[in-house]
Amino acid sequence: MPQAFHDATMMWLFGGVLCALIIFHVVGNTLKNRQRRETGRTTIDTLNARIRAWWKMCIIFFLSILLGRIGALVMFAVISFLAMREYMTLVPTRRGDHRTLFWSFFLIMPLQYYLVGAHRYGLFAIMIPVLAFIFVPTSIAIAGDTSNFLERSAKIQFGLMVCVYCLSHAPALLLLNIPEFEGHNARLLLYLGIVDQMNDILQYVWDKLIGSHKIAWRVSPNKTWEGFAAGVVSATAIGTALWWATPFTPLQSAGMSFMICLLGFAGSLVISALKRDIGIKDFGVVIEGQGGILDHIDSLCFAAPIFFHLVRYYFAP
Amino acid sequence: MNEGIHPIASLLAAVARFISGVQVQWAGCEPSVRQRIYFANHTSHLDFVVLWSALPSEIRARTRPIAAKDYWEETPLRRYLAANVFKAVLVERGVTTKAKNHEEARFAGRSLIEDMAGALGSEHSLILFPEGTRGSGEKVETFRGGLFHLALRRPDVELVPAYLENLNRILPKGEFAPVPMLSLLTFGKPIQVEAHEGKDEFLERAREAVSSLRRIGSA
């Protein structure tokens, strides 16, 4: 049995998540039957879709801790793969990018996860920002097509950074050596997931309830300053209340949650802007039935590496 | 058919589905075991495997691809895949244009159609790429005549147009390694040769039936 199952606190945390999910599920279904107005119904449908996604995430998370560190690594590698596949579908690439893309998928991505799993912090930290940064434009140049060269290199590099590099910091949490917290790192991963998802959903709910001043209506018409502030405050409160499951004091936990919330907001705003830019309207049909992985991980992408580095810097000397 | 599907074929189909994340839409008809000729645009070596893997398994077991003899008989591996794994019907390309005279062309053309009609038999369906060769993916090229003659020879078989999108980006012509991307496959409404319809007229209509199924960037 993996360590996570002998960890009573972990089981409390996970059990708490399951209880909360059951409550959300029941409330969501009740609201669905009560709601008569059309606008209200779409909001409730969005919430229920998110709750369904949480069920899936919980099952995947449970299975991955069942398999220990390897399980979590494989799970995040698969998510990276699906996210990259979606990203590269949406981003216009040219024929000359073919081999670069091939190596990105089948060499760089597996290598990044291998290095995370092999505790090679020094290497995995520079893998994509340095090594892939050199490899990508070089290999596009070798293919010989110079049209939009800078744009194409940047697009592939950005995809690797967001879908692979940033995301791989989430399972990297499991490899930190935190004094007096050994064997409990899976809790940190769950903590990150809970705060991140709560922030997402609470910002959405507060936007609907009290939102009036738009933040960047061109990028994401639903985001408002009121929703942002109330969402961050309430999700930070939830994160703070979970301090007992982490190596943090309540105050530290508040700080960590606050950072996760801000970065979660930044991540989803950036992915929205990206989708507007590449004209998701045209390609939306391609990802319709595929779950829209990018939509689910957008807020985690920026939060994971910063949370990782904060924990590493302050708690894992 | 009691021969079933070759395990390697099932494996390749699963890999193709994973790489291409194909999303299938039956827009103009429902999946059915009735005899059909699926005809589609052609941009990638993956076209056949993806189309084939998108069919429900009992239909898949009865569906065979029409493939180019010159390509699939070149190496032992290809020969094995074509003959044993996918049970492909191998035909020679351009027999009518290569023929020395009119008589010879007619004869070659007719025996080609007989081969395909024979492969249909009483329970099989076929997958055909009437452009004859892989294109760039920008437009559907002019169809060759085989589809027309086969349709006349076997009027009882349904002609189902299909459009494959984005596969030219997954495995373009001239590359051997695929890049994972999402793709679409749309099946359209069956067509048939109308009374007094000429060959070119019908082939153009069939081409239109395929290219009108395009979904990316069309809405």
Interface residues (C-beta under 8 A of the other chain):
Chain A: F81 M84 R85 E86 M88 T89 T93 R95 H98 R99 L101 F102 F105 F106 K281 D282 F283 V285 V286 I287 E288 G289 Q290
Chain B: G21 Q23 E165 N166 R169 P172 E175 A177 P178 V179 P180 M181 L182 S183 L184 R215 I216 G217 A219
